[in-house]
Amino acid sequence: MKLSSSHSDDLKVRYRYFVIAISVFFIFILSRIWYLQIVRGDEFLQLAKNNRIRIRRVPASRGMILDRNGNILVDNRPSFQVSLVPEDIDDLNQVLPEMSRILHMDQKELRLRITRHNGRQPFYPVLIKSDISREQLAFLETHKMDLPGMVVDVIPRRSYSYNSLASHLVGYLGEIDQTELNEMKSSGYRQGDFIGKTGVEKQWESSLRGVDGGRQIEVDSVGREVRILSSVPPRPGNNVVLTIDLEVQKAVEDLLVGKIGAAVAIDPMSGRILAMASSPSFNPDLFASGICREDWITLLNTPFHPLQNKAIQGQYPPGSVFKIITAAAALEEGLLTPDETLECPGFFTLGRKTYRCWKKGGHGTVNLRRALVESCDVFFYQVALRLGIDTIAKYARQFGFGKPTGIRLGGEKPGLMPTTVWKQRKYHEAWYDGETLVSGIGQGAILVTPIQMANMISAIANGGILYRPQLVQRVEDVNGNVIEQYPSTVMSRVSVSKKTLQIIRQALRGVVEDPRGTGKAARIEGVPVFGKTGTAQVVKLETFEEMENEQDLPIRYRDHAWFVAYACRQNPSIAVAVLIQHGGHGASAAAPVARRIIEAVLHQDHPLHKRIALGERSSAESN
């Protein structure tokens, strides 16, 4: 049978449509293949490799922190930490309960840790817990088949050889926060990294950190490591050598146990700090693996702020120690001579108000030396009125008050040295003579820090040089090669004559040696000690004035006790500032502490001891 002409034409049309459809289909397939393999081929190849081949960081060990004699204060120890790679986990609800049980962590906290890092790179592990125990490690290894995506690394963690010793100086570490990460991402920091939060750990972060290494590894379908393809070893951080002396630091901290306050011991000829302590203190090991919430709350709620470094952040009225400044200003301005005498009947009347001396019966007729030796308030009331607050402030600022010393620790407070302009700007009020009067004895609005006091007495000792307090001597690599040295830095020189300094030094010697001196408790047999006591009133409490026993006062109302001193006449080797917060009188609470700090140096066989000995021999020979 023959096909009709119309039927044949119809088949040809259908065949043509069929060929076109097949062609379009293959064109689409080829186009798609070209798009996937050519246009996005590299991208998909990389994704495929990431699923199988990954890079794991190997954290570098942080550099050690040592004292001036090479004693290790802060080192590292091996620690196990566990992380999760969310991309390797099909069902978090199956993994988290097991992790929660083994690590003793709340499931909500685990989930929060993972979701908090949603912005990280794919296949980058999320830190779950640091410093896990060996028992937890054993459990995790036993159950690893049920824990896809789990990664356990051995990493270096901070180790503190002397627990809380020098904690405010060395500082502590903490997990990097989002703000820090945004600022430091270009330097290679990642989520979960630990960085210095305070102290030397923070200020020398770039030196201590080191350079991380890495391993290229092949993993299986659930993220478990199959083999190492290549590796780059980490480069450890540099070591930081401090200026502090371990034995002196121990002595200072032992002396502050049970007290609230701070002490600074400094080499007055270089500005290098021998010891600096603040009490109460804290154990930086709490932060080494990430502080838990309970410990953090406990630290925050502990009275008198253990995290505060009172040596540089505590601001207190200087009390009678400030009479050194008032005396220097009056001598330099020619408003007082060493032999001029003033009367102290035990009080001084200005207008309708009476200002009392600490000695109710008065000191009688006193000159400058006796006024400093016995710390006569009425003498300095009168001298302060001659000077005026702006002149007093001029000399106080020369000695470093009212501005940070520049010590490289971070968070240093400037204190406050008021002037007429300051009060007008702050309170829109005029300055009154009564305020000048109390400022002359270190009360009123004046605020200082213990390190400023140490710097001031250092300048008295060394002839008027104000050094920048220095905490780090040098940075070394792991082989001991010096990377960076930190020489002493002179910030300024006070414009006070040698004669004025000599007059003040003689008076400070009398404070300790004179039978009526207020600093007798700092006396050391055979060693000239030059010092000044201070008792800074915290609050005026008329109702407590007649209370016979100061210990009956609530602690927050008790006075602050100060003592500043330096030892050795010809070659000053140590200057000390001691503050006992709410400690009562400087003579009884602070001076004994200063004496024992100086003795701690004397009892050591190191260059400072030798310098004191040499200085004393020179002094004896010159006499």
ABEGO torsion letter per residue (X at the ends): XBBBAAAAAAAAAAAAAAAAAAAAAAAAAAAAAAAAAAAAAAAAAAAAAAAABBBBBBBBBBBBBBBAAGBBABBBBBBBBBBBBAAABABAAAAAAAAAAAAGBBAAAAAAAAAAAAABBBGBBBBABBGBBAAAAAAAAAAAAABBGBBBBBBBBBBBAAEABGAAAAEBBBBBBAAAAAAAAAAGBBBGBBBBABEAAAAAAAAAAEBBBBBBBBBBAAGBBABBABBBBBBBBBBBBBABBAAAAAAAAAAABGBBEBBBBBBAAAGBBABBBBOBBBBAAAAAAEBBAAAAAAAAABBGGAABBAAAABBBBAEAAAAAAAAAAAAAAGABBAABBBBBAGBBBBEABBBBBABAAEAEBBBAAAAAAAGBAAAAAAAAAAAEAAAAAAAAAAAGBGBBAGBBAEGBBAEBBBBAAAAAAAAGBBBBAAAAAAAAAGBEABBBBAAAAAAAAAAAAAGGBBBBBBABABBBBAAGBBABBBBBBBABBBBBBAAAAAAAAAAAAAAAABAABAAAAABBBGBBBBBBBBBBBABBBAAAAABABAAABBAAABBBBBBBBBBEAABBABBBBBBBBGAEBAAAAAAAAAAAAAAAAAABBBAAAAAAAAAAAAAAAAX
